[in-house]
Amino acid sequence: MLKRFDAGQAVEATALQTNPKWSTRNAAVGDLNGDGYPDIAVANREMTSYVCLNDGKLHFDYHPLKDSPSAATVAIADMNGDGANDVIYACRIRAKA
């Protein structure tokens, strides 16, 4: 459940609807496309993981993370110093470097 603040009051903005077939282990929040809105990276067990890009109205567009089978955890940080956040994930099986 995501909340927004209106006149100092927390109100329900939306419920993030994930695919019920996702077996999510972990999630991280950060701006992934430079638009200033918080996006979500989701680590899923024994399947592809996803990034969920926020359109600014708390609607999310899902995109698979390449080579992310059975991600154990996920984080968002600027790893290469270019000023843009990166998605970092560790996989338990079959990950490609």
C-alpha positions in Angstrom: 0.0 0.0 0.0 1.4 3.4 -1.0 0.5 6.6 0.8 0.7 10.2 -0.2 0.4 13.3 2.0 -2.4 15.9 1.4 -2.4 18.8 3.8 -0.3 16.9 6.3 -2.7 13.9 6.3 -1.6 10.4 4.9 -4.1 9.1 2.5 -4.2 5.9 0.4 -2.8 6.6 -3.0 -2.9 3.2 -4.5 -2.2 -0.5 -3.8 0.7 -1.8 -5.9 -0.8 -4.8 -7.7 1.8 -7.3 -8.5 1.3 -10.4 -10.6 -0.1 -13.1 -8.2 2.3 -15.6 -9.8 5.3 -13.6 -8.6 7.1 -15.1 -5.7 8.7 -11.9 -4.4 11.6 -12.1 -1.9 12.7 -8.5 -1.6 12.0 -5.1 -3.1 13.9 -1.7 -3.3 12.6 1.8 -4.0 14.5 4.5 -5.9 14.2 6.7 -9.0 15.4 4.4 -11.9 14.6 6.5 -15.0 15.5 10.0 -13.8 11.9 11.4 -13.7 12.0 12.1 -10.0 9.4 9.6 -9.1 10.1 6.5 -6.8 10.2 3.3 -8.8 10.4 -0.2 -7.4 12.7 -3.1 -8.2 11.4 -6.5 -7.2 13.5 -9.7 -6.6 11.4 -12.8 -7.3 12.2 -16.4 -6.3 12.8 -19.0 -9.1 11.6 -16.6 -11.8 12.4 -13.4 -13.6 12.6 -10.2 -11.4 11.1 -6.9 -12.5 11.5 -3.1 -12.2 8.2 -1.3 -11.8 8.4 2.3 -13.2 6.2 4.9 -11.6 4.4 7.3 -14.0 4.1 9.9 -11.3 0.5 9.1 -10.6 1.5 5.9 -8.7 0.7 3.7 -11.7 3.5 1.2 -12.5 4.7 -0.3 -15.8 6.5 -3.6 -15.3 9.8 -4.5 -17.1 11.8 -7.7 -16.6 15.3 -7.6 -15.3 17.6 -9.3 -17.8 19.2 -12.5 -16.6 17.6 -12.4 -13.1 16.5 -16.0 -12.3 15.8 -16.6 -8.7 17.0 -13.2 -7.3 17.7 -13.4 -3.6 17.8 -9.7 -3.0 17.8 -6.4 -4.8 19.1 -2.9 -4.2 19.1 0.5 -5.9 22.2 2.7 -6.0 24.5 4.7 -8.3 27.2 2.1 -8.8 29.2 3.7 -11.5 29.1 7.3 -10.5 27.2 8.6 -13.5 24.4 10.2 -11.4 21.8 7.6 -12.4 20.6 4.8 -10.1 21.4 1.2 -11.0 19.6 -2.0 -10.0 21.8 -4.5 -8.2 20.6 -8.0 -7.6 22.1 -11.3 -6.5 20.8 -14.5 -8.0 20.9 -18.0 -6.5 21.0 -20.0 -9.7 21.8 -19.7 -13.4 22.8 -16.0 -13.4 24.9 -14.6 -16.3 27.7 -12.1 -15.5 
